Amino acid sequence: MVKLIALVLLAAATPAWSAEPPAWSIDYAKSRISFVAEQAGAKFPGRFERFEADVHFDPKALANSFAVVRVATSSVATDDADRDSILRGDGWFESDKHDDARFEARAFEAVASGYRAQGALTIGEKSMPVVFEFQLTDLGLVGSCDLDRLSLGLGLGDWADEKWIGRRVHVDVVVARNH
């Protein structure tokens, strides 16, 4: 009887095993990563045309959810060939050296507006914490975050003056799921 009680108490004290949520099947044709930045006081839109996302998210298993997004920085497009070339080059993304920006989130929480993922964005040698807020939709998820380009080492030297290039970059993300 003592052994049975000990087993029951041990089972009650042991957290339930829970697996990671299954991977989302991403519909890349409907997904996008876009941004708005500022040049000489005027806002301009841009996007990344190639990225991969490994999303394992379930609102019922937040502690086990995670996401890793890899963006090909060479796929930056702002509909201005000169600006795109500069963004891919030295002092910016340096796509010829490291054509991979990586966002990894392993901490998720429910908030009034939906969900919040806390993670890190790494571009080249620089990494910074990022808070990404999102909502679940019939499509998948829709969210956004704000980045400080100078903290990521983007646009240093002649480009560091915020008078010409704004420091803040707003990023919008849509991750569509295949259902």
Stockholm file with secondary structure:
# STOCKHOLM 1.0

chainA/1-179         MVKLIALVLLAAATPAWSAEPPAWSIDYAKSRISFVAEQAGAKFPGRFERFEADVHFDPKALANSFAVVRVATSSVATDDADRDSILRGDGWFESDKHDDARFEARAFEAVASGYRAQGALTIGEKSMPVVFEFQLTDLGLVGSCDLDRLSLGLGLGDWADEKWIGRRVHVDVVVARNH
#=GR chainA/1-179 SS CHHHHHHHHHHHHSCCCCCCCCCCCBCTTTCEEEEEEEETTEEEEEEESCEEEEEECCGGGGGGCEEEEEECGGGEECSCHHHHHHHHSTTTTCTTTCCCEEEEEEEEEEETTEEEEEEEEEETTEEEEEEEEEEECSSEEEEEEEEETTTTTCSCGGGCCTTTBCSEEEEEEEEEBCC
#=GC SS_cons         CHHHHHHHHHHHHSCCCCCCCCCCCBCTTTCEEEEEEEETTEEEEEEESCEEEEEECCGGGGGGCEEEEEECGGGEECSCHHHHHHHHSTTTTCTTTCCCEEEEEEEEEEETTEEEEEEEEEETTEEEEEEEEEEECSSEEEEEEEEETTTTTCSCGGGCCTTTBCSEEEEEEEEEBCC
//
